[in-house]
Structure formats: structure tokens, C-alpha cells
Amino acid sequence: MFQTFQISLTNFFKTRLLLCEQAHIQFSEIGRLPYYEYELTLEAYDEVLKEREEERKKSEEEQQSKMPTTDYRRQANDMMRNAQQSFKMPSMPSMPSLPKL
């Protein structure tokens, strides 16, 4: 029965820290909350985060659908290959021979 209520303390404190940071609440204020308020606050915060993530994904999908479907990397590589093929290295002038002594 004891294992049913065991939780990871690392995860517990990390969650409290993130909640303090995001909600701009002091750590001591979170500690004073009754357990049910703390749990409800975390559930509400989790729902808000999920909604924000869904909105972000939708906006990314909309932006991707508006973008042209060309592959920019392929185009850049083709341009580099063409430039390398047309570019020739200059030849170095030969040194004049020195007279033998």
C-alpha cells in the first residue's frame, strides 16, 4: 500500500519549480496550498499547456501549407555544383630559371 503513494521527489520539486516560474508565485506560496488545490492547479496548468501546444502545432501546419513546396537545400546544392563546374582555378605563373653559377 505504501508504494501506491510513492512519487519521485525529483519530479515533484521540478514540477513545483516550473509552476513557480510560470505562474510567478513564490515557492513558499505553493507549499502553503492544500494538496487538492495544488493538484487542481497542476491539472489546469497542464490543460493550458496542452491547448497552447495544439495551437502552436496548428499555426505551424498553416505556415507550412502556405510555404512553397520546393526543396531549398537541393536548389542550393545544384547552384554550388554549377558554380564549381564553371569556376576554374587560375594557373600560377612559372618562376624564371636562375642562372647557374
C-alpha positions as CSV (number, residue, x, y, z in Angstrom):
1,M,0.0,0.0,0.0
2,F,2.9,2.4,0.7
3,Q,4.2,2.1,-2.9
4,T,0.8,3.3,-4.2
5,F,1.5,6.8,-2.8
6,Q,5.2,7.0,-3.6
7,I,6.2,9.6,-6.1
8,S,9.6,10.8,-7.5
9,L,10.8,13.7,-5.3
10,T,12.9,15.0,-8.2
11,N,9.8,15.2,-10.4
12,F,7.8,16.7,-7.6
13,F,10.2,19.5,-7.0
14,K,10.9,20.1,-10.6
15,T,7.1,20.5,-11.2
16,R,6.9,22.9,-8.3
17,L,9.7,24.9,-9.6
18,L,8.3,25.2,-13.1
19,L,4.9,26.1,-11.6
20,C,6.5,28.9,-9.6
21,E,8.4,30.1,-12.6
22,Q,5.5,30.2,-15.0
23,A,2.8,31.4,-12.5
24,H,5.2,34.0,-10.9
25,I,4.4,32.6,-7.4
26,Q,6.8,32.3,-4.6
27,F,7.9,28.8,-3.7
28,S,6.6,29.2,-0.2
29,E,3.1,30.1,-1.5
30,I,3.0,26.8,-3.5
31,G,3.9,24.9,-0.3
32,R,1.0,26.5,1.6
33,L,-1.6,25.3,-0.8
34,P,-3.7,22.4,0.4
35,Y,-3.0,19.2,-1.6
36,Y,-6.3,19.4,-3.6
37,E,-5.7,23.0,-4.7
38,Y,-2.2,22.1,-5.7
39,E,-3.4,19.1,-7.7
40,L,-6.2,21.1,-9.3
41,T,-3.8,23.9,-10.2
42,L,-1.4,21.4,-11.8
43,E,-4.2,19.9,-13.8
44,A,-5.5,23.3,-15.0
45,Y,-1.9,24.3,-15.9
46,D,-1.4,21.0,-17.8
47,E,-4.6,21.7,-19.8
48,V,-3.4,25.2,-20.6
49,L,-0.1,23.9,-21.8
50,K,-1.7,21.2,-24.0
51,E,-4.0,23.8,-25.6
52,R,-1.1,26.1,-26.3
53,E,0.8,23.2,-27.8
54,E,-2.1,22.4,-30.1
55,E,-2.4,26.0,-31.2
56,R,1.3,26.2,-31.9
57,K,1.1,23.0,-34.0
58,K,-1.9,24.3,-35.9
59,S,-0.1,27.6,-36.7
60,E,3.0,25.7,-37.8
61,E,0.9,23.5,-40.1
62,E,-0.8,26.6,-41.6
63,Q,2.6,28.2,-42.2
64,Q,3.9,25.1,-43.8
65,S,0.9,24.8,-46.1
66,K,1.5,28.4,-47.2
67,M,5.1,27.9,-47.9
68,P,6.2,26.7,-51.4
69,T,7.0,23.0,-51.5
70,T,10.4,23.4,-53.2
71,D,13.4,21.9,-51.6
72,Y,15.8,24.8,-50.9
73,R,18.7,22.5,-49.9
74,R,18.5,20.8,-53.3
75,Q,18.4,24.1,-55.1
76,A,21.4,25.4,-53.1
77,N,23.4,22.3,-53.8
78,D,22.6,22.5,-57.5
79,M,23.7,26.1,-57.6
80,M,27.0,25.2,-55.8
81,R,27.7,22.4,-58.3
82,N,27.1,24.6,-61.3
83,A,29.3,27.3,-59.8
84,Q,32.1,24.8,-59.1
85,Q,31.9,23.4,-62.6
86,S,32.1,26.8,-64.3
87,F,34.9,28.2,-62.0
88,K,38.4,27.3,-63.0
89,M,41.4,27.8,-60.8
90,P,43.9,30.4,-62.2
91,S,47.2,28.9,-63.1
92,M,50.3,30.1,-61.3
93,P,53.0,31.8,-63.4
94,S,56.1,29.8,-63.6
95,M,59.3,31.1,-62.0
96,P,62.1,32.2,-64.3
97,S,65.0,30.0,-64.1
98,L,68.0,31.3,-62.3
99,P,71.4,31.4,-64.0
100,K,73.8,28.7,-62.9
101,L,77.0,29.8,-61.2
